[in-house]
Amino acid sequence: MKNLLIIDGNSIINRAFYGIRLLTNKHGLFTNGIYGFLKIMFKSIDEVCPDYICVAFDLKAPTFRHKKYAQYKAQRKGMPEELRVQMPVMKEVLKAMNITILEKEGFEADDIIGTVSRICDEDAIACHILTGDRDDLQLASDNTKVHLTITRMGQTTTSVYDKDEVLSEFGVTPAEFIDVKGLMGDTSDNIPGVKGIGEKTAFGYIQKFKSIESLYENLDDEIVKPAARKKLEEGREMAFLSKELCTIDRFVDIGAKISDFEKKPYNEEKLTQLFINLEFNAFLKDIVKDSNTNSVPECNFEIVDVSSFVNLISDAPDTFIYRLYGESDIEALSFKSGENAYMVLPDGEFEKKNLALSLKNIFENEKTLKVSENIKKSMLIFNKYGITFDSSYFDISIGAYVINPSKSSYDVASIATEMLEMPIISEKDVTGTGKNQKCLSEADPDALKAFVCQEICAIEKLWEYEKEKIKSDGQEFLLYEIEMPLVAVLADMEIQGFRVDKNMLESFTEKLGERLKLLEGEIYELAGEKFNINSTKQLGVILFEKLGLKVIKKTKTGYSTDATVLEKLNGSHPIIEKILAYRTDAKLKSTYGDGLLAVINPDTGKIHSSFNQTVTTTGRISSTEPNLQNIPMRREEGREIRKMFVAKDSDHILIDADYSQIELRILAHMADDEAMIEAFRAGEDIHTSTASRVFGVSKDEVTPLLRTRAKAVNFGIVYGMGDYSLSQDLKISVKEAKEYIQSYFEKYANVKNYLDKTVEDAKENGYVTTLFARRRYIPEISSSNFMTRSFGERVAMNTPIQGTAADIIKIAMVKIYKALKEKNLKSRLILQVHDELIIEAKKTEAEEVEKLLKECMMSAANLKTTLISETGMGESWYDAH
């Protein structure tokens, strides 16, 4: 039997639009609805393997249902503008895929779907309906399956129903489903039903009487209580009208035959261009295999052995375009020479070492520009072979990040597709993934040739494109003076690592384990029984059923026991405090006890964290394996953890330097607010100064409570915090919080003007910039949805400040790295955490390095408020901070 797949176009794109965060392409077109629709559709195509495929859409014109009931769907708001602009593009994509689009004035997509399913029944073709609308369950039969989708947080789940599945889950047949809807109504379509008859009652009546008609013939039945009988009698007319409105018309003149929906090959040229414009890189490699749209030119390709490679590069070239393969060691190296592409596949340690040594004269030659992606990886791998280089390179991943920091991936294939409109084969396409992944040396020769030629040519083209784009966008200082030299700084930090006192860490972890056992026993005693403390379900039963605590929030699966709920319950029963302590200790043990022990390098006794340069949209550096940015600094446990990070030996000491209130200094500078600038210049405590001005008291009269509140307002303003969030932070009324913010803006008027202007500029340009021209694109700021738009406005206010702080710390890192090197000092920068830098210094150099670090940090930017860096020294991170 042949298969037909018919898609409820409006339903699926709506589900996708609301289930996936807003996405835009570089031209500002919203794309999340289209992306989600295609993801769901491709998954369904893989599952169904249809011989025929079509998509049904609603038209804006009224339908026969509006003529029968003027209030039909009257409560619905218009389609959001962010989705409306995607509809014509969605249809353009479907046309490029040669998928038939069905629309009929006066009817809904459901009616078209119902008609197609009826024709399939008559022609003995298996019909599969892809929809997010439960109304279509009435169409389920032996021959027709309804694939009902739900999309949440970008994840889609699909349940498949035939008539037996509908009966099993709902207790009624598909045809009876119409009667249920007729009784209970449908608020989403403004179908009234019978007032006072809910879902449970409606299902109960139809399970017994099978139809509305039969129910009304048996109103005297004992199952129908007097109160319900009265409602049914009063709502008789609406019940039958609602059933009529809910019934799908299966006899629409759709003007097409099933044969018209035959699945055809895609128009690859058109589809490629559309996917490139939409920046749907993930779909390109699966859908478009042979398109020549803006393709990479062919080049000669040869796999050479190490000795031949040495002859090819005997003279160091002016520019060396290459790509290094392998995560922690050399697996292969490809490079471009003239119009030719080559690959070296070293076999064994001896050949790897010879290959590395032959590269030494290129990578350590400052006259040769090295061009590639992820150059930090090259620095780390080549360092194992005694090759060090920290200048004369261009990293195309870093260039792409500077141009647009909002992308999830900066590999060659992704950025070539987006920036050059040049879809290329990715490494995964050649090697595969998971259990079936193979080495490049085992790859199909033709596939390997195509991959290497395309990728190495794309690297060259991206280098040329990014240079020009960076120049035209005025981001040359950001790229060449901050981001590019920072690659070498981060590589050196990873190589140096940070020593951890393993004995102290093991003792700390053991104590946490003992504390957890003690807490576990206390919790069981307070609960009166043993249970899985980590199980939300079991904990919910204990708290809200057995102990009878007030239910704060419920989820679809039961009681919520998240942190906000437990904080609100704290004080209502002794068990809550114990559970909060248990969770804190459990996280500390897993993350900073067992977690840190697992990543100590056995050869060096150090933790070598990975520093990521292309992850955050604000320009902040992040760290992984482990993440040292999230150590809880202000808590006792955080202080204990910092005591375990120590200098590598008795000849070294740690120097810690931290910017003082850098974000507020940047805000004062960017807003040009004289009152804030003067407070900083005078060396006043900014929070005390703010408290004095906002609360109308002298500085001497500022109490610790007023200072705390002023501090919350200061940082709240930086992060675009509203009155509600401030009230939650300070545990005061929304009215009080609103008054604080209003008073703040009255006293610091230029700050208010600056923030308003920043939001206006973001709406006009679609992005905001830092003092050093770093951009962040904010599609959310144009949203018609209030919550989404408000988020975009907060991002617009905060990003220039937080992003500038990120730029400044990076400038300081580059300056201190170069200064240490120029002065031939042995001390090394080993860690950056937010606005803090740590150097492991030779004790004989300590005083000089401390002074140097302070100078580099304070001279990183010329602000009207002056940058202040506070330093300290000690044997451990705790002692130095």
ZAMARGU-4260 file (C-alpha; in steps of 0.2 Angstrom, whole numbers, plus 5000, padded with zeros to 4 digits):
<rodrens>
0) 5000/5000/5000 | 5006/5017/4996 | 5008/5031/5009 | 5002/5049/5008 | 5008/5062/5020
5) 4997/5078/5022 | 5004/5092/5033 | 4993/5104/5043 | 5004/5119/5038 | 4997/5133/5049
10) 4996/5121/5064 | 5014/5115/5062 | 5022/5131/5059 | 5013/5139/5074 | 5019/5125/5085
15) 5037/5127/5079 | 5036/5146/5080 | 5031/5146/5099 | 5041/5131/5103 | 5058/5138/5097
20) 5066/5154/5102 | 5066/5168/5090 | 5080/5166/5076 | 5085/5178/5063 | 5096/5177/5048
25) 5110/5190/5045 | 5097/5201/5035 | 5085/5201/5050 | 5072/5189/5044 | 5064/5179/5057
30) 5067/5160/5054 | 5062/5150/5069 | 5045/5145/5062 | 5052/5139/5046 | 5066/5130/5054
35) 5055/5121/5066 | 5042/5117/5052 | 5056/5109/5041 | 5063/5099/5056 | 5046/5092/5060
40) 5042/5088/5042 | 5059/5080/5038 | 5057/5069/5053 | 5040/5064/5048 | 5046/5061/5030
45) 5059/5049/5036 | 5046/5040/5047 | 5032/5039/5034 | 5042/5037/5018 | 5028/5045/5008
50) 5024/5042/4990 | 5013/5057/4990 | 5015/5073/5000 | 5006/5089/5001 | 5003/5104/5014
55) 4987/5112/5018 | 4986/5130/5023 | 4972/5141/5030 | 4968/5157/5020 | 4964/5174/5029
60) 4946/5175/5021 | 4931/5169/5032 | 4925/5151/5031 | 4908/5143/5031 | 4909/5142/5050
65) 4910/5161/5052 | 4894/5162/5042 | 4885/5150/5054 | 4892/5158/5069 | 4899/5176/5068
70) 4909/5174/5084 | 4919/5159/5077 | 4938/5162/5082 | 4933/5180/5086 | 4944/5181/5101
75) 4960/5176/5092 | 4973/5190/5090 | 4981/5192/5073 | 4996/5182/5068 | 5012/5189/5076
80) 5022/5200/5064 | 5037/5189/5067 | 5028/5174/5061 | 5018/5183/5047 | 5034/5187/5038
85) 5039/5169/5038 | 5024/5162/5029 | 5028/5167/5011 | 5045/5161/5013 | 5039/5145/5020
90) 5028/5142/5005 | 5043/5147/4994 | 5053/5133/5002 | 5039/5121/4999 | 5038/5125/4981
95) 5057/5123/4979 | 5054/5106/4986 | 5041/5102/4973 | 5028/5099/4987 | 5010/5104/4983
100) 5002/5117/4993 | 4983/5116/4995 | 4972/5131/5000 | 4953/5134/4997 | 4944/5150/5001
105) 4929/5147/5013 | 4937/5132/5020 | 4950/5128/5033 | 4966/5117/5031 | 4957/5104/5042
110) 4943/5103/5029 | 4956/5100/5015 | 4965/5087/5026 | 4948/5078/5029 | 4944/5078/5011
115) 4961/5071/5006 | 4960/5057/5019 | 4943/5052/5013 | 4950/5051/4995 | 4964/5040/5002
120) 4951/5029/5010 | 4942/5027/4993 | 4959/5024/4984 | 4966/5012/4997 | 4981/5024/5000
125) 4987/5025/5018 | 4985/5042/5024 | 4996/5051/5037 | 4991/5067/5044 | 5005/5078/5052
130) 4997/5091/5064 | 4997/5099/5081 | 4978/5101/5082 | 4968/5088/5091 | 4953/5092/5080
135) 4960/5081/5067 | 4959/5065/5079 | 4941/5064/5072 | 4949/5058/5055 | 4958/5044/5063
140) 4953/5027/5055 | 4961/5010/5050 | 4968/5019/5035 | 4971/5036/5042 | 4984/5039/5056
145) 4985/5056/5064 | 5003/5061/5069 | 5000/5074/5084 | 5015/5084/5088 | 5020/5095/5103
150) 5035/5106/5103 | 5043/5113/5119 | 5060/5122/5121 | 5064/5117/5103 | 5061/5098/5106
155) 5046/5090/5097 | 5037/5074/5102 | 5025/5065/5091 | 5011/5053/5096 | 5003/5043/5082
160) 4984/5039/5083 | 4973/5027/5073 | 4955/5024/5078 | 4960/5011/5091 | 4973/5022/5099
165) 4960/5036/5100 | 4948/5025/5109 | 4961/5018/5120 | 4967/5035/5126 | 4951/5045/5126
170) 4938/5032/5129 | 4928/5038/5113 | 4929/5034/5095 | 4936/5047/5082 | 4918/5051/5077
175) 4912/5053/5095 | 4927/5065/5098 | 4916/5078/5088 | 4902/5076/5100 | 4914/5078/5115
180) 4920/5095/5107 | 4902/5100/5104 | 4897/5098/5122 | 4913/5105/5130 | 4916/5118/5117
185) 4934/5124/5112 | 4940/5140/5119 | 4955/5141/5106 | 4942/5142/5092 | 4928/5151/5102
190) 4916/5137/5100 | 4904/5139/5115 | 4898/5121/5118 | 4886/5120/5133 | 4890/5132/5147
195) 4895/5123/5162 | 4899/5107/5154 | 4917/5103/5156 | 4929/5091/5148 | 4927/5077/5161
200) 4908/5078/5160 | 4907/5078/5141 | 4918/5063/5139 | 4908/5054/5152 | 4891/5058/5143
205) 4898/5053/5126 | 4906/5037/5132 | 4889/5032/5138 | 4877/5039/5125 | 4889/5039/5110
210) 4882/5055/5102 | 4874/5072/5107 | 4858/5067/5098 | 4857/5051/5110 | 4861/5061/5125
215) 4847/5073/5122 | 4835/5059/5119 | 4840/5052/5136 | 4841/5067/5147 | 4831/5058/5160
220) 4844/5045/5163 | 4851/5045/5181 | 4868/5049/5175 | 4862/5066/5170 | 4861/5076/5187
225) 4847/5089/5188 | 4859/5104/5188 | 4868/5097/5172 | 4851/5093/5164 | 4846/5111/5166
230) 4862/5117/5158 | 4860/5105/5144 | 4842/5110/5141 | 4847/5128/5141 | 4862/5125/5129
235) 4853/5113/5117 | 4855/5125/5102 | 4873/5129/5106 | 4877/5110/5108 | 4871/5106/5090
240) 4879/5121/5083 | 4895/5118/5091 | 4895/5100/5085 | 4892/5107/5067 | 4907/5119/5069
245) 4918/5106/5076 | 4914/5094/5061 | 4927/5093/5047 | 4920/5095/5030 | 4927/5080/5020
250) 4919/5084/5003 | 4928/5100/4998 | 4932/5103/4980 | 4951/5104/4981 | 4954/5104/4963
255) 4967/5091/4963 | 4970/5072/4962 | 4981/5061/4973 | 4992/5058/4959 | 4996/5077/4959
260) 5004/5075/4976 | 5017/5063/4970 | 5034/5065/4979 | 5046/5073/4967 | 5064/5077/4967
265) 5068/5094/4975 | 5074/5109/4964 | 5091/5109/4972 | 5097/5125/4965 | 5083/5135/4972
270) 5082/5125/4988 | 5101/5128/4991 | 5100/5147/4988 | 5085/5147/5000 | 5093/5137/5014
275) 5109/5148/5012 | 5099/5164/5013 | 5090/5157/5028 | 5106/5151/5036 | 5099/5133/5038
280) 5117/5125/5037 | 5110/5109/5046 | 5098/5105/5031 | 5110/5109/5017 | 5121/5094/5019
285) 5106/5082/5020 | 5096/5089/5006 | 5107/5097/4994 | 5121/5085/4988 | 5126/5090/4971
290) 5121/5108/4969 | 5134/5120/4961 | 5127/5136/4968 | 5141/5147/4972 | 5152/5131/4974
295) 5170/5130/4978 | 5181/5129/4963 | 5189/5112/4960 | 5207/5110/4963 | 5221/5097/4961
300) 5222/5086/4976 | 5236/5074/4982 | 5239/5064/4997 | 5258/5065/5001 | 5269/5057/5013
305) 5279/5066/5026 | 5295/5066/5016 | 5286/5073/5001 | 5278/5086/5012 | 5295/5092/5018
310) 5301/5095/5000 | 5285/5105/4996 | 5287/5117/5010 | 5306/5118/5010 | 5304/5137/5008
315) 5293/5145/5021 | 5278/5153/5011 | 5272/5171/5014 | 5255/5164/5018 | 5251/5146/5024
320) 5233/5141/5022 | 5231/5125/5032 | 5219/5114/5042 | 5225/5103/5057 | 5214/5087/5060
325) 5213/5078/5077 | 5207/5084/5094 | 5223/5082/5105 | 5236/5075/5093 | 5240/5076/5074
330) 5228/5065/5064 | 5231/5074/5047 | 5236/5091/5040 | 5229/5098/5024 | 5236/5114/5016
335) 5235/5124/5000 | 5250/5128/4988 | 5245/5138/4973 | 5230/5130/4965 | 5234/5113/4973
340) 5227/5105/4989 | 5237/5092/4999 | 5235/5081/5014 | 5247/5073/5025 | 5241/5057/5035
345) 5256/5053/5047 | 5256/5035/5052 | 5262/5032/5070 | 5272/5043/5082 | 5288/5044/5072
350) 5279/5051/5057 | 5269/5063/5068 | 5285/5070/5076 | 5294/5072/5059 | 5279/5081/5052
355) 5279/5093/5067 | 5297/5096/5065 | 5295/5100/5047 | 5282/5113/5051 | 5293/5122/5064
360) 5301/5134/5051 | 5283/5139/5045 | 5275/5141/5062 | 5289/5149/5071 | 5293/5161/5056
365) 5284/5178/5060 | 5286/5182/5041 | 5274/5168/5037 | 5255/5172/5040 | 5246/5156/5046
370) 5228/5155/5041 | 5216/5142/5048 | 5202/5139/5059 | 5203/5135/5078 | 5221/5140/5079
375) 5222/5138/5098 | 5220/5119/5095 | 5236/5121/5083 | 5245/5130/5097 | 5241/5116/5110
380) 5245/5101/5099 | 5261/5109/5091 | 5267/5113/5109 | 5269/5095/5113 | 5281/5094/5099
385) 5291/5109/5105 | 5283/5121/5092 | 5278/5138/5099 | 5270/5153/5090 | 5260/5167/5096
390) 5259/5179/5082 | 5257/5181/5063 | 5241/5171/5061 | 5223/5173/5056 | 5209/5162/5064
395) 5194/5162/5053 | 5183/5156/5067 | 5188/5171/5077 | 5185/5183/5063 | 5167/5175/5060
400) 5164/5177/5079 | 5168/5196/5078 | 5157/5198/5064 | 5142/5190/5072 | 5144/5182/5090
405) 5127/5175/5090 | 5130/5159/5080 | 5131/5142/5088 | 5145/5135/5078 | 5160/5143/5070
410) 5167/5128/5060 | 5172/5130/5042 | 5157/5122/5035 | 5145/5133/5045 | 5153/5150/5042
415) 5157/5146/5023 | 5138/5143/5021 | 5133/5158/5030 | 5146/5171/5025 | 5150/5165/5007
420) 5134/5156/5003 | 5145/5142/4999 | 5139/5125/5006 | 5153/5113/5008 | 5155/5095/5014
425) 5159/5094/5033 | 5172/5083/5041 | 5157/5073/5049 | 5151/5069/5031 | 5167/5061/5027
430) 5171/5052/5043 | 5154/5049/5050 | 5149/5050/5069 | 5147/5039/5084 | 5151/5020/5083
435) 5153/5021/5064 | 5165/5035/5064 | 5181/5032/5055 | 5198/5040/5053 | 5202/5052/5038
440) 5215/5039/5032 | 5200/5026/5031 | 5188/5038/5022 | 5182/5036/5004 | 5196/5043/4993
445) 5184/5053/4982 | 5174/5060/4997 | 5191/5064/5005 | 5197/5074/4990 | 5180/5083/4988
450) 5181/5088/5007 | 5199/5094/5007 | 5198/5104/4991 | 5182/5112/4997 | 5187/5116/5015
455) 5204/5122/5011 | 5198/5134/4997 | 5184/5140/5009 | 5197/5144/5022 | 5206/5155/5009
460) 5190/5163/5004 | 5184/5166/5021 | 5200/5174/5026 | 5198/5186/5011 | 5180/5190/5015
465) 5182/5193/5034 | 5196/5205/5032 | 5185/5216/5021 | 5170/5214/5031 | 5179/5218/5048
470) 5186/5233/5039 | 5169/5240/5033 | 5161/5237/5050 | 5175/5247/5059 | 5180/5232/5069
475) 5199/5231/5065 | 5205/5236/5082 | 5193/5223/5090 | 5200/5209/5079 | 5218/5213/5077
480) 5222/5220/5094 | 5210/5211/5105 | 5203/5195/5099 | 5217/5188/5088 | 5231/5190/5100
485) 5220/5183/5114 | 5221/5166/5105 | 5239/5164/5110 | 5236/5170/5128 | 5222/5158/5131
490) 5232/5144/5123 | 5247/5148/5135 | 5235/5148/5150 | 5228/5131/5145 | 5246/5124/5144
495) 5251/5132/5160 | 5236/5125/5170 | 5233/5128/5189 | 5239/5117/5202 | 5227/5109/5214
500) 5231/5103/5232 | 5224/5085/5229 | 5225/5080/5247 | 5215/5095/5253 | 5203/5092/5239
505) 5201/5074/5243 | 5198/5079/5262 | 5185/5092/5256 | 5176/5079/5246 | 5176/5066/5260
510) 5169/5079/5272 | 5155/5084/5260 | 5151/5065/5258 | 5150/5064/5277 | 5139/5079/5278
515) 5127/5073/5265 | 5125/5056/5275 | 5121/5066/5290 | 5108/5077/5281 | 5101/5062/5273
520) 5097/5054/5290 | 5090/5070/5297 | 5079/5072/5282 | 5072/5054/5283 | 5069/5057/5302
525) 5059/5073/5298 | 5050/5064/5284 | 5046/5049/5294 | 5052/5037/5281 | 5066/5034/5268
530) 5064/5040/5250 | 5074/5046/5236 | 5078/5064/5240 | 5084/5068/5222 | 5067/5062/5215
535) 5056/5077/5212 | 5041/5065/5212 | 5045/5057/5229 | 5050/5073/5237 | 5033/5081/5231
540) 5023/5067/5239 | 5033/5069/5256 | 5031/5088/5257 | 5014/5091/5250 | 5004/5075/5254
545) 5012/5068/5269 | 5018/5084/5278 | 5004/5094/5271 | 5014/5109/5266 | 5007/5123/5255
550) 5008/5119/5236 | 5017/5133/5228 | 5018/5127/5210 | 5013/5112/5200 | 5020/5105/5184
555) 5012/5093/5171 | 5020/5079/5180 | 5016/5084/5198 | 5022/5095/5212 | 5036/5107/5208
560) 5051/5106/5221 | 5063/5118/5212 | 5074/5131/5222 | 5061/5145/5221 | 5048/5134/5228
565) 5059/5128/5242 | 5065/5145/5246 | 5047/5151/5248 | 5043/5136/5259 | 5059/5139/5270
570) 5053/5141/5288 | 5037/5132/5286 | 5045/5115/5291 | 5062/5110/5297 | 5064/5098/5283
575) 5065/5112/5270 | 5081/5119/5277 | 5089/5102/5277 | 5084/5099/5259 | 5091/5115/5253
580) 5108/5111/5263 | 5108/5094/5255 | 5106/5100/5237 | 5119/5113/5240 | 5132/5100/5247
585) 5127/5087/5233 | 5131/5100/5220 | 5147/5105/5228 | 5152/5087/5229 | 5148/5082/5211
590) 5155/5098/5203 | 5169/5104/5214 | 5173/5088/5224 | 5172/5073/5213 | 5171/5084/5197
595) 5188/5093/5200 | 5197/5077/5206 | 5192/5069/5189 | 5201/5082/5179 | 5217/5084/5188
600) 5231/5080/5175 | 5241/5065/5183 | 5257/5071/5175 | 5256/5089/5180 | 5245/5088/5196
605) 5236/5103/5188 | 5219/5107/5181 | 5220/5113/5163 | 5204/5121/5159 | 5198/5125/5142
610) 5195/5143/5138 | 5182/5147/5125 | 5183/5163/5115 | 5168/5160/5103 | 5154/5155/5115
615) 5146/5170/5123 | 5136/5184/5114 | 5143/5198/5125 | 5162/5194/5122 | 5165/5186/5139
620) 5177/5172/5140 | 5170/5155/5146 | 5179/5140/5153 | 5175/5121/5153 | 5182/5105/5159
625) 5181/5112/5172 | 5171/5128/5173 | 5181/5139/5185 | 5169/5154/5182 | 5155/5147/5193
630) 5164/5144/5209 | 5153/5152/5222 | 5165/5165/5228 | 5155/5174/5241 | 5151/5158/5251
635) 5161/5149/5264 | 5162/5133/5252 | 5168/5144/5238 | 5182/5151/5249 | 5187/5133/5254
640) 5188/5128/5236 | 5200/5143/5232 | 5211/5137/5246 | 5215/5121/5236 | 5221/5131/5221
645) 5239/5134/5224 | 5256/5140/5217 | 5265/5125/5208 | 5280/5125/5220 | 5288/5134/5234
650) 5297/5146/5222 | 5281/5153/5215 | 5267/5164/5222 | 5250/5168/5216 | 5246/5186/5211
655) 5227/5191/5210 | 5221/5207/5202 | 5203/5212/5201 | 5194/5227/5193 | 5184/5237/5205
660) 5166/5240/5200 | 5171/5240/5182 | 5153/5239/5175 | 5147/5254/5185 | 5163/5264/5179
665) 5159/5260/5161 | 5141/5265/5164 | 5146/5282/5171 | 5158/5284/5156 | 5146/5279/5142
670) 5131/5289/5150 | 5143/5303/5153 | 5134/5306/5170 | 5144/5319/5179 | 5137/5314/5196
675) 5143/5296/5194 | 5160/5301/5186 | 5163/5314/5201 | 5159/5300/5214 | 5172/5288/5206
680) 5185/5302/5203 | 5184/5307/5221 | 5186/5289/5227 | 5170/5288/5235 | 5161/5272/5238
685) 5149/5272/5224 | 5135/5263/5233 | 5136/5274/5248 | 5135/5289/5236 | 5120/5282/5227
690) 5111/5278/5243 | 5114/5296/5249 | 5107/5304/5233 | 5093/5291/5230 | 5087/5291/5248
695) 5090/5309/5252 | 5102/5307/5267 | 5119/5312/5270 | 5133/5300/5267 | 5136/5298/5286
700) 5118/5293/5288 | 5119/5279/5275 | 5115/5263/5285 | 5121/5246/5279 | 5103/5242/5274
705) 5102/5258/5263 | 5119/5254/5255 | 5113/5236/5251 | 5098/5243/5243 | 5108/5256/5233
710) 5120/5242/5227 | 5105/5232/5221 | 5098/5247/5212 | 5115/5251/5204 | 5118/5234/5197
715) 5100/5232/5193 | 5101/5247/5182 | 5116/5239/5173 | 5106/5223/5170 | 5090/5232/5164
720) 5081/5226/5180 | 5063/5231/5181 | 5053/5236/5197 | 5046/5218/5200 | 5064/5210/5199
725) 5071/5223/5211 | 5057/5220/5223 | 5060/5202/5223 | 5079/5205/5225 | 5077/5217/5240
730) 5061/5208/5247 | 5051/5225/5246 | 5035/5230/5238 | 5034/5233/5219 | 5029/5251/5223
735) 5044/5254/5234 | 5055/5246/5220 | 5047/5258/5207 | 5050/5273/5218 | 5069/5268/5220
740) 5071/5267/5202 | 5062/5283/5198 | 5072/5292/5211 | 5088/5284/5204 | 5084/5291/5186
745) 5080/5308/5193 | 5097/5309/5202 | 5106/5301/5187 | 5097/5308/5173 | 5110/5305/5160
750) 5110/5287/5164 | 5091/5286/5160 | 5094/5296/5143 | 5109/5284/5139 | 5099/5268/5142
755) 5084/5275/5132 | 5095/5280/5117 | 5103/5263/5117 | 5086/5254/5116 | 5081/5266/5102
760) 5097/5263/5092 | 5095/5244/5095 | 5078/5245/5087 | 5084/5255/5072 | 5100/5245/5069
765) 5095/5228/5075 | 5111/5228/5086 | 5121/5237/5100 | 5140/5240/5101 | 5153/5241/5114
770) 5166/5255/5116 | 5177/5244/5105 | 5164/5241/5091 | 5159/5223/5097 | 5142/5220/5090
775) 5127/5210/5097 | 5112/5207/5086 | 5096/5208/5095 | 5081/5201/5085 | 5070/5200/5100
780) 5069/5219/5102 | 5058/5220/5087 | 5046/5207/5093 | 5027/5210/5095 | 5027/5199/5110
785) 5029/5210/5126 | 5039/5198/5136 | 5051/5194/5121 | 5053/5213/5117 | 5056/5217/5135
790) 5070/5204/5136 | 5077/5212/5120 | 5077/5229/5128 | 5086/5223/5144 | 5099/5214/5133
795) 5101/5231/5123 | 5104/5240/5139 | 5116/5228/5147 | 5127/5222/5132 | 5137/5238/5129
800) 5142/5238/5147 | 5145/5220/5150 | 5153/5218/5133 | 5165/5233/5135 | 5170/5225/5152
805) 5174/5209/5142 | 5184/5219/5130 | 5194/5228/5143 | 5199/5212/5153 | 5204/5205/5136
810) 5215/5220/5132 | 5223/5219/5149 | 5226/5200/5146 | 5235/5203/5130 | 5245/5218/5137
815) 5251/5208/5152 | 5255/5193/5141 | 5266/5203/5130 | 5274/5213/5144 | 5280/5197/5153
820) 5287/5190/5137 | 5296/5207/5132 | 5304/5208/5149 | 5309/5189/5148 | 5300/5186/5165
825) 5296/5168/5170 | 5279/5172/5178 | 5263/5167/5168 | 5245/5172/5167 | 5235/5156/5172
830) 5217/5161/5175 | 5204/5174/5170 | 5187/5174/5180 | 5175/5188/5175 | 5185/5204/5180
835) 5199/5195/5189 | 5216/5189/5183 | 5228/5177/5192 | 5247/5176/5188 | 5258/5162/5194
840) 5274/5172/5198 | 5292/5168/5202 | 5294/5174/5220 | 5310/5184/5214 | 5299/5193/5201
845) 5283/5195/5212 | 5285/5214/5216 | 5289/5218/5198 | 5275/5207/5191 | 5262/5214/5203
850) 5266/5232/5198 | 5266/5227/5180 | 5249/5218/5181 | 5241/5233/5189 | 5248/5245/5176
855) 5242/5234/5162 | 5224/5232/5169 | 5223/5251/5173 | 5229/5256/5156 | 5218/5244/5146
860) 5205/5258/5142 | 5205/5277/5145 | 5188/5280/5154 | 5183/5296/5162 | 5180/5286/5178
865) 5198/5279/5178 | 5200/5260/5180 | 5205/5254/5197 | 5214/5237/5199 | 5216/5229/5217
870) 5229/5216/5219 | 5235/5203/5232 | 5248/5190/5234 | 5247/5173/5242 | 5252/5154/5241
875) 5234/5150/5237 | 5220/5158/5226 | 5211/5162/5243 | 5226/5170/5251 | 5229/5181/5235
880) 5211/5187/5233
</rodrens>
